[in-house]
């Protein structure tokens, strides 16, 4: 049998992974959820046909979303995570003894249930006593919050379908209000390469920049996301990701596979075409 998962990046470019066997497929109230077992990338999670993670390379995305802000403010205690139903960001956050509370807001409970059962590699720390899971729309959740979190991580889907509201000015404005004075917002920021993704990246940057005094973008190489070149947003009320990098992070002695403090300084240096797209956003 020749079974393949294919994601279309544009009408004229697509990416395929050979599948050993489908693991589970369900239709939730919000989206179609598939877990497939692949030969090269381990199990993969797909929402509405878009690849969310593979067991082989998810460490890159989850380490980069978590350790970048944590190394800038090692005093982070209260964290809000939006989306992230697979638990990958939570797994990285729970490595820090200094964190006392993690509120996770995921729209689709079925994503969490399926990841708990079929993707233990990412969901393994969802039962940590510091983690509180709320099944609701992140957009509505942050509206009710002010001056409560040191860090907000937005691990959303792409800006179409259920994730759309998490790319709006209203949402970023409410995140600003939900953050304390030293607050940091990190979000998945799409890819700069294919035109549709690049436009989404520009729109997100434009909105974040209009709300936060510090609004920067950093990059990572993720083999199974469109173009393999992925961006993240770092926004704050004042902290600078490079000037305020805490040299004490290394002495925590964490075993990371992608993130390190040298890369931390380098990943904010962007290719000229990306800088230009962001400036013209
Ligand atoms: N978050 C979404 C990444 C976007 C991928 N886009 C795509 N394949 N078109 C992933 C969730 C991981 N915790």
Boltz pocket constraint, residues with backbone or C-beta under 6 A from the ligand:
constraints:
  - pocket:
      binder: B
      contacts: [[A, 7], [A, 50], [A, 51], [A, 52], [A, 53], [A, 61], [A, 84], [A, 85], [A, 86], [A, 87], [A, 88], [A, 89], [A, 155], [A, 156], [A, 157], [A, 158], [A, 188], [A, 224], [A, 225], [A, 226]]
      max_distance: 6.0
